[in-house]
Amino acid sequence: MTKLAFASAVAVALSTITIAPAAAQDSQVVVTYGDLNLATTAGVQTLDARLEASVKAVCGRPDIRDLKSNAAWEQCKDAAMTSAHEQLAQQGARIAAN
């Protein structure tokens, strides 16, 4: 089973990807993708949806009126997604363009 992990720990196996954006130091979410065919648009879209849901879980959304916290939230989401994509590339995941 292939997994992505949004966490503050270091990945210990090739089947785990660790993401540690500053705002998510104490959170961990595991995203599996071994069941997806990343050579298809449907597989890529499913992985993207899983990543988005996990990023939202790790980077909790603040009150919309708190502009400073919203800026930090956006940075957390960007860092988590960037880390996920970098680690997918390091694992050799070949993802079709959607």
Backbone as XML, in Angstrom:
<?xml version="1.0"?>
<chain id="A" units="angstrom">
  <residue number="1" name="MET">
    <atom name="N" x="0.848" y="-1.160" z="0.000"/>
    <atom name="CA" x="0.000" y="0.000" z="0.000"/>
    <atom name="C" x="0.900" y="1.231" z="0.000"/>
  </residue>
  <residue number="2" name="THR">
    <atom name="N" x="0.624" y="2.180" z="-0.858"/>
    <atom name="CA" x="1.408" y="3.389" z="-0.937"/>
    <atom name="C" x="0.683" y="4.486" z="-0.172"/>
  </residue>
  <residue number="3" name="LYS">
    <atom name="N" x="1.414" y="5.296" z="0.565"/>
    <atom name="CA" x="0.802" y="6.291" z="1.434"/>
    <atom name="C" x="1.514" y="7.626" z="1.338"/>
  </residue>
  <residue number="4" name="LEU">
    <atom name="N" x="0.797" y="8.686" z="1.651"/>
    <atom name="CA" x="1.350" y="10.007" z="1.881"/>
    <atom name="C" x="1.039" y="10.323" z="3.333"/>
  </residue>
  <residue number="5" name="ALA">
    <atom name="N" x="1.966" y="10.808" z="4.080"/>
    <atom name="CA" x="1.702" y="11.176" z="5.467"/>
    <atom name="C" x="1.999" y="12.650" z="5.666"/>
  </residue>
  <residue number="6" name="PHE">
    <atom name="N" x="1.035" y="13.371" z="6.161"/>
    <atom name="CA" x="1.215" y="14.762" z="6.506"/>
    <atom name="C" x="1.564" y="14.756" z="7.988"/>
  </residue>
  <residue number="7" name="ALA">
    <atom name="N" x="2.812" y="15.018" z="8.331"/>
    <atom name="CA" x="3.229" y="14.899" z="9.720"/>
    <atom name="C" x="4.483" y="15.699" z="9.984"/>
  </residue>
  <residue number="8" name="SER">
    <atom name="N" x="4.912" y="15.673" z="11.255"/>
    <atom name="CA" x="6.135" y="16.358" z="11.623"/>
    <atom name="C" x="7.312" y="15.398" z="11.706"/>
  </residue>
  <residue number="9" name="ALA">
    <atom name="N" x="7.076" y="14.107" z="11.572"/>
    <atom name="CA" x="8.147" y="13.114" z="11.622"/>
    <atom name="C" x="8.745" y="12.922" z="10.237"/>
  </residue>
  <residue number="10" name="VAL">
    <atom name="N" x="9.870" y="12.236" z="10.178"/>
    <atom name="CA" x="10.547" y="11.967" z="8.913"/>
    <atom name="C" x="10.041" y="10.644" z="8.349"/>
  </residue>
  <residue number="11" name="ALA">
    <atom name="N" x="9.885" y="10.571" z="7.051"/>
    <atom name="CA" x="9.436" y="9.335" z="6.420"/>
    <atom name="C" x="10.464" y="8.246" z="6.655"/>
  </residue>
  <residue number="12" name="VAL">
    <atom name="N" x="9.989" y="7.057" z="7.012"/>
    <atom name="CA" x="10.911" y="5.965" z="7.294"/>
    <atom name="C" x="10.885" y="4.894" z="6.220"/>
  </residue>
  <residue number="13" name="ALA">
    <atom name="N" x="9.978" y="5.002" z="5.280"/>
    <atom name="CA" x="9.905" y="4.013" z="4.216"/>
    <atom name="C" x="9.491" y="4.700" z="2.929"/>
  </residue>
  <residue number="14" name="LEU">
    <atom name="N" x="9.746" y="4.074" z="1.820"/>
    <atom name="CA" x="9.375" y="4.662" z="0.535"/>
    <atom name="C" x="7.871" y="4.763" z="0.348"/>
  </residue>
  <residue number="15" name="SER">
    <atom name="N" x="7.105" y="3.994" z="1.108"/>
    <atom name="CA" x="5.660" y="4.048" z="0.956"/>
    <atom name="C" x="5.026" y="5.154" z="1.779"/>
  </residue>
  <residue number="16" name="THR">
    <atom name="N" x="5.827" y="5.969" z="2.459"/>
    <atom name="CA" x="5.307" y="7.040" z="3.291"/>
    <atom name="C" x="5.921" y="8.355" z="2.881"/>
  </residue>
  <residue number="17" name="ILE">
    <atom name="N" x="5.096" y="9.364" z="2.765"/>
    <atom name="CA" x="5.565" y="10.711" z="2.482"/>
    <atom name="C" x="5.192" y="11.571" z="3.680"/>
  </residue>
  <residue number="18" name="THR">
    <atom name="N" x="6.147" y="12.341" z="4.176"/>
    <atom name="CA" x="5.929" y="13.169" z="5.352"/>
    <atom name="C" x="5.934" y="14.631" z="4.964"/>
  </residue>
  <residue number="19" name="ILE">
    <atom name="N" x="4.944" y="15.329" z="5.441"/>
    <atom name="CA" x="4.850" y="16.754" z="5.163"/>
    <atom name="C" x="4.783" y="17.480" z="6.490"/>
  </residue>
  <residue number="20" name="ALA">
    <atom name="N" x="5.607" y="18.494" z="6.669"/>
    <atom name="CA" x="5.639" y="19.201" z="7.938"/>
    <atom name="C" x="5.641" y="20.712" z="7.750"/>
  </residue>
  <residue number="21" name="PRO">
    <atom name="N" x="4.546" y="21.277" z="7.270"/>
    <atom name="CA" x="4.486" y="22.725" z="7.210"/>
    <atom name="C" x="4.465" y="23.277" z="8.633"/>
  </residue>
  <residue number="22" name="ALA">
    <atom name="N" x="4.913" y="24.504" z="8.813"/>
    <atom name="CA" x="5.060" y="25.077" z="10.154"/>
    <atom name="C" x="3.783" y="25.005" z="10.983"/>
  </residue>
  <residue number="23" name="ALA">
    <atom name="N" x="2.634" y="25.221" z="10.381"/>
    <atom name="CA" x="1.384" y="25.241" z="11.132"/>
    <atom name="C" x="0.868" y="23.845" z="11.457"/>
  </residue>
  <residue number="24" name="ALA">
    <atom name="N" x="1.525" y="22.829" z="10.955"/>
    <atom name="CA" x="1.012" y="21.472" z="11.135"/>
    <atom name="C" x="1.970" y="20.586" z="11.923"/>
  </residue>
  <residue number="25" name="GLN">
    <atom name="N" x="2.760" y="21.169" z="12.801"/>
    <atom name="CA" x="3.784" y="20.415" z="13.503"/>
    <atom name="C" x="3.239" y="19.254" z="14.325"/>
  </residue>
  <residue number="26" name="ASP">
    <atom name="N" x="2.030" y="19.361" z="14.830"/>
    <atom name="CA" x="1.492" y="18.318" z="15.692"/>
    <atom name="C" x="0.427" y="17.468" z="15.013"/>
  </residue>
  <residue number="27" name="SER">
    <atom name="N" x="0.240" y="17.612" z="13.746"/>
    <atom name="CA" x="-0.806" y="16.891" z="13.030"/>
    <atom name="C" x="-0.217" y="15.837" z="12.115"/>
  </residue>
  <residue number="28" name="GLN">
    <atom name="N" x="-1.003" y="14.801" z="11.896"/>
    <atom name="CA" x="-0.580" y="13.762" z="10.960"/>
    <atom name="C" x="-1.811" y="13.217" z="10.261"/>
  </residue>
  <residue number="29" name="VAL">
    <atom name="N" x="-1.717" y="13.146" z="8.964"/>
    <atom name="CA" x="-2.769" y="12.567" z="8.145"/>
    <atom name="C" x="-2.092" y="11.654" z="7.134"/>
  </residue>
  <residue number="30" name="VAL">
    <atom name="N" x="-2.580" y="10.440" z="6.991"/>
    <atom name="CA" x="-2.027" y="9.498" z="6.022"/>
    <atom name="C" x="-2.976" y="9.425" z="4.837"/>
  </residue>
  <residue number="31" name="VAL">
    <atom name="N" x="-2.404" y="9.568" z="3.659"/>
    <atom name="CA" x="-3.175" y="9.494" z="2.421"/>
    <atom name="C" x="-2.665" y="8.297" z="1.631"/>
  </residue>
  <residue number="32" name="THR">
    <atom name="N" x="-3.537" y="7.356" z="1.344"/>
    <atom name="CA" x="-3.135" y="6.212" z="0.532"/>
    <atom name="C" x="-3.392" y="6.515" z="-0.940"/>
  </residue>
  <residue number="33" name="TYR">
    <atom name="N" x="-2.497" y="6.013" z="-1.771"/>
    <atom name="CA" x="-2.699" y="6.190" z="-3.210"/>
    <atom name="C" x="-2.289" y="4.958" z="-4.005"/>
  </residue>
  <residue number="34" name="GLY">
    <atom name="N" x="-1.970" y="3.883" z="-3.321"/>
    <atom name="CA" x="-1.567" y="2.662" z="-3.998"/>
    <atom name="C" x="-2.679" y="2.033" z="-4.825"/>
  </residue>
  <residue number="35" name="ASP">
    <atom name="N" x="-3.916" y="2.401" z="-4.514"/>
    <atom name="CA" x="-5.060" y="1.858" z="-5.237"/>
    <atom name="C" x="-5.396" y="2.662" z="-6.492"/>
  </residue>
  <residue number="36" name="LEU">
    <atom name="N" x="-4.642" y="3.740" z="-6.738"/>
    <atom name="CA" x="-4.950" y="4.620" z="-7.867"/>
    <atom name="C" x="-4.018" y="4.375" z="-9.045"/>
  </residue>
  <residue number="37" name="ASN">
    <atom name="N" x="-4.543" y="4.532" z="-10.228"/>
    <atom name="CA" x="-3.739" y="4.487" z="-11.441"/>
    <atom name="C" x="-3.414" y="5.940" z="-11.789"/>
  </residue>
  <residue number="38" name="LEU">
    <atom name="N" x="-2.211" y="6.369" z="-11.448"/>
    <atom name="CA" x="-1.835" y="7.759" z="-11.650"/>
    <atom name="C" x="-1.514" y="8.085" z="-13.099"/>
  </residue>
  <residue number="39" name="ALA">
    <atom name="N" x="-1.650" y="7.122" z="-13.970"/>
    <atom name="CA" x="-1.473" y="7.359" z="-15.406"/>
    <atom name="C" x="-2.783" y="7.825" z="-16.041"/>
  </residue>
  <residue number="40" name="THR">
    <atom name="N" x="-3.856" y="7.840" z="-15.251"/>
    <atom name="CA" x="-5.157" y="8.275" z="-15.772"/>
    <atom name="C" x="-5.575" y="9.584" z="-15.121"/>
  </residue>
  <residue number="41" name="THR">
    <atom name="N" x="-6.389" y="10.337" z="-15.838"/>
    <atom name="CA" x="-6.913" y="11.591" z="-15.292"/>
    <atom name="C" x="-7.755" y="11.329" z="-14.057"/>
  </residue>
  <residue number="42" name="ALA">
    <atom name="N" x="-8.552" y="10.288" z="-14.068"/>
    <atom name="CA" x="-9.401" y="9.965" z="-12.910"/>
    <atom name="C" x="-8.550" y="9.654" z="-11.676"/>
  </residue>
  <residue number="43" name="GLY">
    <atom name="N" x="-7.473" y="8.917" z="-11.861"/>
    <atom name="CA" x="-6.588" y="8.598" z="-10.750"/>
    <atom name="C" x="-5.931" y="9.831" z="-10.172"/>
  </residue>
  <residue number="44" name="VAL">
    <atom name="N" x="-5.477" y="10.721" z="-11.037"/>
    <atom name="CA" x="-4.838" y="11.967" z="-10.605"/>
    <atom name="C" x="-5.848" y="12.850" z="-9.871"/>
  </residue>
  <residue number="45" name="GLN">
    <atom name="N" x="-7.064" y="12.935" z="-10.399"/>
    <atom name="CA" x="-8.091" y="13.746" z="-9.756"/>
    <atom name="C" x="-8.456" y="13.198" z="-8.381"/>
  </residue>
  <residue number="46" name="THR">
    <atom name="N" x="-8.503" y="11.891" z="-8.251"/>
    <atom name="CA" x="-8.796" y="11.278" z="-6.955"/>
    <atom name="C" x="-7.671" y="11.567" z="-5.968"/>
  </residue>
  <residue number="47" name="LEU">
    <atom name="N" x="-6.413" y="11.447" z="-6.418"/>
    <atom name="CA" x="-5.284" y="11.761" z="-5.547"/>
    <atom name="C" x="-5.318" y="13.231" z="-5.136"/>
  </residue>
  <residue number="48" name="ASP">
    <atom name="N" x="-5.590" y="14.118" z="-6.076"/>
    <atom name="CA" x="-5.671" y="15.546" z="-5.762"/>
    <atom name="C" x="-6.753" y="15.817" z="-4.710"/>
  </residue>
  <residue number="49" name="ALA">
    <atom name="N" x="-7.895" y="15.159" z="-4.848"/>
    <atom name="CA" x="-8.982" y="15.337" z="-3.875"/>
    <atom name="C" x="-8.561" y="14.837" z="-2.494"/>
  </residue>
  <residue number="50" name="ARG">
    <atom name="N" x="-7.867" y="13.701" z="-2.454"/>
    <atom name="CA" x="-7.384" y="13.174" z="-1.173"/>
    <atom name="C" x="-6.365" y="14.109" z="-0.544"/>
  </residue>
  <residue number="51" name="LEU">
    <atom name="N" x="-5.467" y="14.643" z="-1.369"/>
    <atom name="CA" x="-4.467" y="15.574" z="-0.856"/>
    <atom name="C" x="-5.119" y="16.842" z="-0.322"/>
  </residue>
  <residue number="52" name="GLU">
    <atom name="N" x="-6.057" y="17.388" z="-1.071"/>
    <atom name="CA" x="-6.748" y="18.608" z="-0.639"/>
    <atom name="C" x="-7.458" y="18.394" z="0.694"/>
  </residue>
  <residue number="53" name="ALA">
    <atom name="N" x="-8.151" y="17.275" z="0.835"/>
    <atom name="CA" x="-8.863" y="16.982" z="2.083"/>
    <atom name="C" x="-7.882" y="16.833" z="3.243"/>
  </residue>
  <residue number="54" name="SER">
    <atom name="N" x="-6.750" y="16.204" z="2.985"/>
    <atom name="CA" x="-5.752" y="16.007" z="4.032"/>
    <atom name="C" x="-5.080" y="17.316" z="4.424"/>
  </residue>
  <residue number="55" name="VAL">
    <atom name="N" x="-4.804" y="18.149" z="3.436"/>
    <atom name="CA" x="-4.207" y="19.447" z="3.724"/>
    <atom name="C" x="-5.165" y="20.278" z="4.580"/>
  </residue>
  <residue number="56" name="LYS">
    <atom name="N" x="-6.449" y="20.219" z="4.263"/>
    <atom name="CA" x="-7.438" y="20.949" z="5.056"/>
    <atom name="C" x="-7.491" y="20.423" z="6.484"/>
  </residue>
  <residue number="57" name="ALA">
    <atom name="N" x="-7.311" y="19.123" z="6.650"/>
    <atom name="CA" x="-7.320" y="18.538" z="7.987"/>
    <atom name="C" x="-6.085" y="18.944" z="8.781"/>
  </residue>
  <residue number="58" name="VAL">
    <atom name="N" x="-4.934" y="19.022" z="8.120"/>
    <atom name="CA" x="-3.684" y="19.373" z="8.790"/>
    <atom name="C" x="-3.609" y="20.878" z="9.057"/>
  </residue>
  <residue number="59" name="CYS">
    <atom name="N" x="-4.029" y="21.652" z="8.091"/>
    <atom name="CA" x="-3.959" y="23.113" z="8.202"/>
    <atom name="C" x="-5.360" y="23.640" z="8.499"/>
  </residue>
  <residue number="60" name="GLY">
    <atom name="N" x="-5.753" y="23.588" z="9.753"/>
    <atom name="CA" x="-7.105" y="24.013" z="10.133"/>
    <atom name="C" x="-7.393" y="25.451" z="9.735"/>
  </residue>
  <residue number="61" name="ARG">
    <atom name="N" x="-8.566" y="25.658" z="9.145"/>
    <atom name="CA" x="-8.935" y="26.979" z="8.656"/>
    <atom name="C" x="-9.358" y="27.889" z="9.808"/>
  </residue>
  <residue number="62" name="PRO">
    <atom name="N" x="-8.759" y="29.083" z="9.875"/>
    <atom name="CA" x="-9.129" y="30.041" z="10.914"/>
    <atom name="C" x="-10.393" y="30.814" z="10.536"/>
  </residue>
  <residue number="63" name="ASP">
    <atom name="N" x="-10.857" y="31.628" z="11.450"/>
    <atom name="CA" x="-11.983" y="32.519" z="11.192"/>
    <atom name="C" x="-11.631" y="33.416" z="10.012"/>
  </residue>
  <residue number="64" name="ILE">
    <atom name="N" x="-12.546" y="33.572" z="9.105"/>
    <atom name="CA" x="-12.309" y="34.350" z="7.883"/>
    <atom name="C" x="-11.974" y="35.811" z="8.186"/>
  </residue>
  <residue number="65" name="ARG">
    <atom name="N" x="-12.378" y="36.309" z="9.340"/>
    <atom name="CA" x="-12.115" y="37.707" z="9.700"/>
    <atom name="C" x="-10.700" y="37.924" z="10.231"/>
  </residue>
  <residue number="66" name="ASP">
    <atom name="N" x="-9.997" y="36.856" z="10.527"/>
    <atom name="CA" x="-8.633" y="36.955" z="11.065"/>
    <atom name="C" x="-7.646" y="36.886" z="9.901"/>
  </residue>
  <residue number="67" name="LEU">
    <atom name="N" x="-7.309" y="38.044" z="9.359"/>
    <atom name="CA" x="-6.486" y="38.111" z="8.149"/>
    <atom name="C" x="-5.087" y="37.538" z="8.355"/>
  </residue>
  <residue number="68" name="LYS">
    <atom name="N" x="-4.485" y="37.781" z="9.505"/>
    <atom name="CA" x="-3.146" y="37.270" z="9.779"/>
    <atom name="C" x="-3.151" y="35.743" z="9.810"/>
  </residue>
  <residue number="69" name="SER">
    <atom name="N" x="-4.128" y="35.172" z="10.490"/>
    <atom name="CA" x="-4.230" y="33.708" z="10.555"/>
    <atom name="C" x="-4.558" y="33.114" z="9.190"/>
  </residue>
  <residue number="70" name="ASN">
    <atom name="N" x="-5.342" y="33.824" z="8.393"/>
    <atom name="CA" x="-5.667" y="33.331" z="7.055"/>
    <atom name="C" x="-4.431" y="33.296" z="6.169"/>
  </residue>
  <residue number="71" name="ALA">
    <atom name="N" x="-3.543" y="34.271" z="6.327"/>
    <atom name="CA" x="-2.296" y="34.273" z="5.559"/>
    <atom name="C" x="-1.438" y="33.064" z="5.962"/>
  </residue>
  <residue number="72" name="ALA">
    <atom name="N" x="-1.364" y="32.785" z="7.265"/>
    <atom name="CA" x="-0.602" y="31.626" z="7.745"/>
    <atom name="C" x="-1.238" y="30.332" z="7.254"/>
  </residue>
  <residue number="73" name="TRP">
    <atom name="N" x="-2.563" y="30.285" z="7.192"/>
    <atom name="CA" x="-3.291" y="29.110" z="6.710"/>
    <atom name="C" x="-2.947" y="28.846" z="5.242"/>
  </residue>
  <residue number="74" name="GLU">
    <atom name="N" x="-2.922" y="29.885" z="4.438"/>
    <atom name="CA" x="-2.574" y="29.731" z="3.022"/>
    <atom name="C" x="-1.142" y="29.220" z="2.878"/>
  </residue>
  <residue number="75" name="GLN">
    <atom name="N" x="-0.230" y="29.738" z="3.682"/>
    <atom name="CA" x="1.164" y="29.287" z="3.634"/>
    <atom name="C" x="1.271" y="27.821" z="4.048"/>
  </residue>
  <residue number="76" name="CYS">
    <atom name="N" x="0.516" y="27.435" z="5.058"/>
    <atom name="CA" x="0.516" y="26.047" z="5.512"/>
    <atom name="C" x="0.040" y="25.128" z="4.392"/>
  </residue>
  <residue number="77" name="LYS">
    <atom name="N" x="-1.062" y="25.495" z="3.744"/>
    <atom name="CA" x="-1.595" y="24.677" z="2.651"/>
    <atom name="C" x="-0.588" y="24.567" z="1.508"/>
  </residue>
  <residue number="78" name="ASP">
    <atom name="N" x="0.023" y="25.682" z="1.135"/>
    <atom name="CA" x="0.998" y="25.677" z="0.044"/>
    <atom name="C" x="2.205" y="24.805" z="0.382"/>
  </residue>
  <residue number="79" name="ALA">
    <atom name="N" x="2.710" y="24.937" z="1.600"/>
    <atom name="CA" x="3.880" y="24.155" z="2.014"/>
    <atom name="C" x="3.557" y="22.664" z="2.048"/>
  </residue>
  <residue number="80" name="ALA">
    <atom name="N" x="2.388" y="22.317" z="2.555"/>
    <atom name="CA" x="1.993" y="20.901" z="2.633"/>
    <atom name="C" x="1.854" y="20.301" z="1.241"/>
  </residue>
  <residue number="81" name="MET">
    <atom name="N" x="1.209" y="21.003" z="0.329"/>
    <atom name="CA" x="1.005" y="20.482" z="-1.019"/>
    <atom name="C" x="2.325" y="20.400" z="-1.775"/>
  </residue>
  <residue number="82" name="THR">
    <atom name="N" x="3.177" y="21.398" z="-1.628"/>
    <atom name="CA" x="4.486" y="21.372" z="-2.276"/>
    <atom name="C" x="5.301" y="20.188" z="-1.786"/>
  </residue>
  <residue number="83" name="SER">
    <atom name="N" x="5.293" y="19.980" z="-0.488"/>
    <atom name="CA" x="6.024" y="18.861" z="0.093"/>
    <atom name="C" x="5.493" y="17.529" z="-0.422"/>
  </residue>
  <residue number="84" name="ALA">
    <atom name="N" x="4.172" y="17.396" z="-0.510"/>
    <atom name="CA" x="3.580" y="16.156" z="-1.007"/>
    <atom name="C" x="4.023" y="15.875" z="-2.434"/>
  </residue>
  <residue number="85" name="HIS">
    <atom name="N" x="3.978" y="16.886" z="-3.287"/>
    <atom name="CA" x="4.365" y="16.693" z="-4.684"/>
    <atom name="C" x="5.861" y="16.391" z="-4.824"/>
  </residue>
  <residue number="86" name="GLU">
    <atom name="N" x="6.681" y="17.041" z="-4.012"/>
    <atom name="CA" x="8.117" y="16.760" z="-4.058"/>
    <atom name="C" x="8.403" y="15.321" z="-3.636"/>
  </residue>
  <residue number="87" name="GLN">
    <atom name="N" x="7.737" y="14.866" z="-2.599"/>
    <atom name="CA" x="7.981" y="13.518" z="-2.118"/>
    <atom name="C" x="7.419" y="12.467" z="-3.071"/>
  </residue>
  <residue number="88" name="LEU">
    <atom name="N" x="6.314" y="12.773" z="-3.720"/>
    <atom name="CA" x="5.806" y="11.869" z="-4.755"/>
    <atom name="C" x="6.843" y="11.722" z="-5.860"/>
  </residue>
  <residue number="89" name="ALA">
    <atom name="N" x="7.432" y="12.840" z="-6.262"/>
    <atom name="CA" x="8.452" y="12.810" z="-7.316"/>
    <atom name="C" x="9.669" y="12.011" z="-6.862"/>
  </residue>
  <residue number="90" name="GLN">
    <atom name="N" x="10.081" y="12.169" z="-5.598"/>
    <atom name="CA" x="11.219" y="11.428" z="-5.075"/>
    <atom name="C" x="10.948" y="9.934" z="-5.060"/>
  </residue>
  <residue number="91" name="GLN">
    <atom name="N" x="9.698" y="9.562" z="-4.852"/>
    <atom name="CA" x="9.345" y="8.142" z="-4.838"/>
    <atom name="C" x="9.189" y="7.602" z="-6.254"/>
  </residue>
  <residue number="92" name="GLY">
    <atom name="N" x="9.273" y="8.473" z="-7.230"/>
    <atom name="CA" x="9.174" y="8.034" z="-8.603"/>
    <atom name="C" x="7.746" y="7.890" z="-9.103"/>
  </residue>
  <residue number="93" name="ALA">
    <atom name="N" x="6.806" y="8.492" z="-8.387"/>
    <atom name="CA" x="5.404" y="8.436" z="-8.828"/>
    <atom name="C" x="5.282" y="9.202" z="-10.140"/>
  </residue>
  <residue number="94" name="ARG">
    <atom name="N" x="4.767" y="8.547" z="-11.130"/>
    <atom name="CA" x="4.566" y="9.184" z="-12.422"/>
    <atom name="C" x="3.100" y="9.545" z="-12.529"/>
  </residue>
  <residue number="95" name="ILE">
    <atom name="N" x="2.849" y="10.840" z="-12.590"/>
    <atom name="CA" x="1.480" y="11.338" z="-12.553"/>
    <atom name="C" x="1.142" y="11.967" z="-13.902"/>
  </residue>
  <residue number="96" name="ALA">
    <atom name="N" x="0.019" y="11.517" z="-14.455"/>
    <atom name="CA" x="-0.455" y="12.071" z="-15.727"/>
    <atom name="C" x="-0.915" y="13.503" z="-15.488"/>
  </residue>
  <residue number="97" name="ALA">
    <atom name="N" x="-0.776" y="14.345" z="-16.483"/>
    <atom name="CA" x="-1.277" y="15.714" z="-16.384"/>
    <atom name="C" x="-2.794" y="15.697" z="-16.508"/>
  </residue>
  <residue number="98" name="ASN">
    <atom name="N" x="-3.461" y="16.522" z="-15.683"/>
    <atom name="CA" x="-4.927" y="16.551" z="-15.802"/>
    <atom name="C" x="-5.366" y="17.711" z="-16.599"/>
  </residue>
</chain>
